[in-house]
């Protein structure tokens, strides 16, 4: 989990390493905390394929719908940085969360999206 978080902060990774992150995420169970962070790290260093980026964003959307508070806090800004305006309704909906961390993540995601 810590490694996935750290990998997201590194300089751009080579496409092969991004594919390895995606493969590691695919091996994790759907409810794994590590899976969410591996997906986020892979999206921070997108491979050349827009198809791959689209697949990662689709998976992140699912975490924002059903994930934990920590996952939403981490993934909402990532979605804002790498998504499109199509993510706006999901991020706006998270602003209504009773949890402050979820609202902070959503607000950050929206700010990244409109920059």
Secondary structure, DSSP 4 states (H G I P E B T S, - for coil): -HHHHHHHHSSPPPHHHHHHHHHHHHHS-TT-HHHHHHHHHHHHT--S-HHHHHHHHHHHHHHHHH--HHHHHHHHHHHHHHS-GGGHHHHHHHTT-S-HHHHHHHHHHHHHHH-
